[in-house]
Amino acid sequence: MAPTPPIDQRIVVFFKESHLPIIDLRSAAEFQKSHVKHATHINFTQLTDRIHELPKRPHALRLVGNSDELVKASEYLTDKGYTIDACLEWSDETEQKLHDLSQLTSGEQSRRLWSPAKIIESFVHHNRDQAQGRKALDIACGSGRDAVFLALHGWQVSAVDYLPGAIDKLNNLAQTHHTQVSSYLLDLESDGSALQQIEGQFDLIVVVRYLHRPLLPLIKAKIRPGGYIVYQTFMRGCEQFGRPKNPRFLLAPGELAESFSGFTIIQDDVEILPDGRPTNVFIAQNKVAT
């Protein structure tokens, strides 16, 4: 068995690729007391439930934790398609060396590694002055990245999904980032009136990678004058490259423009995903009554 390199050498190796994300696997109390600057805290016991918070695979990662955590997390993440660039076992000696190198900080601040859908990020960037206090609804929110991103940028967000696991992930993600999202566990497809359980109209409704055609007129009616629909999902032709293959879940060209007739279309483009699947990127604004 090869001898363990001295701590100075291990730290040099760890920081060699300084641009790579750092995942701190230790407890919340340990992380808050002292951690490497710009690290992301995901406790080892939560790793499987929070893997959606990591960058897209096969991104390279650096890990911090105790020896057992590092071995198990490395095996798990490698099996999931990530590359583990370096590991740093935490100890009093490690902490002191990092302190001497001014690489330590404290507190709850954890770096965000996940990203929302590009269409959401772009919309928020171009409408940053309109968010404060305005209401948004995320339909089929999944693990909640788009909803939480909107909340972090000032929107009052509601989000709906029919999967309890998705709602759990949404609520945990919002809690992790110290923001609030109103979550609804509703089956919008089996209950045609379920969307009406979310009261009022919205300044923004977002739908990403989801299509249930009977909902489209209900969504349209939920957008107040001057409000926006931001929609991206799969189109016909997707079935040649992967899922979904069922025509029920595949848009025809111009279908969203027709469904939101009367709105001012801001963007209506075809975006091809890296795997070849076509999607419709659609943004439109409800006209203000005169």
ABEGO torsion letter per residue (X at the ends): XBBBBBAAAAAAAAAABAABBBBBABBAAAAAABBBBGBBBBBAAAAAAAAAABBBOBBBBBBBEBAAAAAAAAAAAAAAGBBBABBBBBBAAAAAAAAAAGABBBEABBBBABBBBAAAAAAAAAAAAAABGBBBBBBGAEAGAAAAAAAAAGBBBBBBBABAAAAAAAAAAAAAAGBBBBBBBBBAAABAAAAAABBEBBABBBBBGBBBAAAAAAAAAABBBGBBBBBBBBBBGAAAAEOBABAAABBBBGAAAAAABGBBBABBBBBBBAAGBBBBBBBBBBBBBX
